[in-house]
Amino acid sequence: MNLLVTGAAGFIGSTYVRTLLASSAPDAPHVTVLDRLTYAGSLDNLELGHPRLTFVHGDICDAGLVDKLMAEADQVVHFAAESHVDRSLTGAADFVRTNVLGTQTLLDAALRHGVGPFVHISTDEVYGSIESGAWREDHPLRPSSPYSASKASSDLLALAHHRTHGLDVRITRCSNNYGPRQFPEKIIPLFVTNLLDGKKVPLYGDGRNVRDWLHVEDHCHGVDLVRTKGRPGEVYNIGGGTELSNRNLTGLLLQACGAGWDRVEYVEDRKGHDLRYSVDWSKARDELGYRPRRDFTTGLAETVAWYRDNRAWWEPLKRRAGLSG
Ligand code: NAD
């Protein structure tokens, strides 16, 4: 079986592919990775010499290349995206191009070649912000940022390909991922690497925005359950079960790095900053047997240790992205 995985030189996709390649099951797939290697993608994240891995450097918007790869694929897991909200606030064009046009290019090719399941990786951010309670999958989409609007658009295109053409599309909407190899512009790796370098950390507004934290390995487990056991045309929320305000998260990171609150710089809040995200993942639990397995305290400690031990991975990325300060 040949599984086409897009965006797997990035954080979550590379974790997913490592898990698949580590399996010695007789039905473990051959994996073809398609990645454009934007600022967020790194070949260091992939085991390039693995006999069950083929890496293709290319763009999901390249219809000719996508058609050729889709002709050879049996299934798809689609992670490739522009993924950082802050970047979408200053330039939305790349987000629309990759997240909307790129997804449509993949869906059209999957349809032409009868490829499925096609697992589309989305985000809880498509629902907007929720003061109390948690979103179920049928909650109306009310995205706030150009990033989440582009992801919501791609979800709708994916569902339309199922409703109109019967394409076997399955969508996952997960909460905030954390773990090793996350690009050091996102809050946990940015704060940890700044603290390890003796620098300050920029906390948005008053830090009361709440996020649900999901270990990347739990997310990847959920994605594979959806690929292997999910139903066509269905959306599955995947949550982590640890809700924290950014202020509380900052406190834990300061503690883990042996730093005090004097290292926190309060900066002007992100425009349109959603106050709280919370997904109800009981559908994935009841239908697929999903549950997050990683304890947050241990997972966070291991993540901090990974960044401490892997400067060679993140220092060049921060330098190139102008994040070294
Ligand atoms: P990431 O930014 O670390 O990686 C994205 C990858 O996509 C990179 O390797 C990049 O090179 C590749 N890519 C970008 N544009 C491309 C294009 N046009 N063609 C081919 N490849 C391209 O992202 P991530 O954090 O691993 O997120 C993966 C997916 O999960 C995304 O769809 C994102 O929206 C979703 N998601 C992420 C989180 C999170 O907490 N990180 C939460 C919810 C959903």
Residues whose N, C-alpha, C, O or C-beta is under 5 A from the ligand:
A	BS01	NAD	G7 A8 A9 G10 F11 I12 G13 L34 D35 R36 L37 T38 A40 G41 S42 G58 D59 I60 C61 H78 F79 A80 A81 E82 S83 T98 G102 I121 S122 T123 D124 C174 S175 N176 N177
